[in-house]
C-alpha cells in the first residue's frame, strides 16, 4: 500500500497544562544568557503568611539582585495545575529555576540568611 500514512495520534484533554508548561519553559530559556534569577513564588491566596512571603522576598531581591531577577507570584487556588506540575505541597513555596541548580524554599522567607543560601547568593 503505497502512499498510506498512519493516522496521527489524537490528543486527549485541552492541552492547557502543556501550553502553560511550554510557555514557562520558553520564558526561562529565553533568559538563560541574561544572568537573571528566575523565581516563582507559590502562595495560597492573600493570607498573612503569603503577604509576608511576598514582601520579604521582594525586599531581599531588591537588596541583593536589583535588576537581575524575574519573580512570578502564583496563587495555587487560581492556577492549581501549575502547582501540581511543580509538585507544590505547601505554600508559600519559592522555586529558584535559574540559575541552576533548581531549589525550593518553603515558608514566609523571613529568615534572610536561609533565603540567601537557598538562592546561592554570597555576601561579600
N, C-alpha and C positions, 0 to 999 in steps of 0.2 A: 504494500500500500504506500505508494509514493505520494508525498505532499500532505499526509495527515499528521497533525500535531496533537500531542496530548493536551487535554483541556487544562487551562491554567487553574491553579488552586483557588478556591473561594475562601475569602477571609471571613471569619465569624466576628461579630461584635462591631462596635462603631469605629474602632481604631483610634479613639480619643487618647487612650493611655499611651499608645505608641507615638502619637503626634506630640504629646506633652514631653515624653522622654526624649524623642528625637530633637525637639526644639531646645530642650535644656542642654543636650549633648552638643548641638551645633553652636549654641551660645558659648559654652565652655571651651570648645575647641577654637573658636574664633579669638578667644582671649589668651590662648596658650603663650604666644610670643610676647605678650604685653607685660609680663611680670606682675600681673594683678592677682590679688586673692579673690577667689570666687567662693562666696559663703552663702549658705541657705540656713535660715533660722526658722524652724518649725515651731509654731505656737498653737495653743488650744484656745482660740477666741481671744478676747481682750481682758483676760483675768489679770489681777495684780501681779502675779508671777510672770505672765507673758510680757506685760508692760515693763517690768523691771529688767527682764532679759533684753528686750529691745533697747531700752535706754542705756543699760550697762554696756552692751555690745557696741552701740554706736559711739559711745564715749571712748572706748578702747580703740576702736577702728580709727576714729578721727585723730586720736593722740599718736598712735603708732603706725598707721597705714594711710594717712591722709592722701587722698587722690589715687591710691593704689589698690582699691578694693571695690567689689560689687557685692552688695548684700541684698538678697531676696528674702523677704519675710513671708512665710506661707502659713496660712491658717489651716490646720488639719481638718477643721469642720467644713470649710469651704472647698478644699481640694483633697479629699481623703485618698484618692488614687495616687497622688504624688507621695503622700505619707506612707502608704502601703508599699509603693515601689522602692522607697528608701528604707523600708523596714523600721520606721519610727515607732518605738514602743513607749516613749514618754515625751512629754512636752513641758517646757521648751527644750528642743534639741538643736544644736548648731552643727552643721556639716561643713567642713572645710574641704571643698572639692579640688581647688587648685591653690597653691602649688601642691604637688604630690609630696608625701603620701596623704591620702584622704583620711580625715579624722572626724570623730563625732564627740561632741561635748554635751552633757545633759545638765540642766539646771538654769538658774537665773543669771548666770555669768557675773555674779557678784565677786567671785574670787579672781581678781585681776591676774594674779600670778599663775593660776592654773589655766586661765584662758590664754595667756601669752605662751605658756608651754604648749598647750594644745594647738595653737596656731603656728608653732615653730618660730616665734618672734623672740629674738635675743636682744636683750637690753645691753647697750654698750656703756 
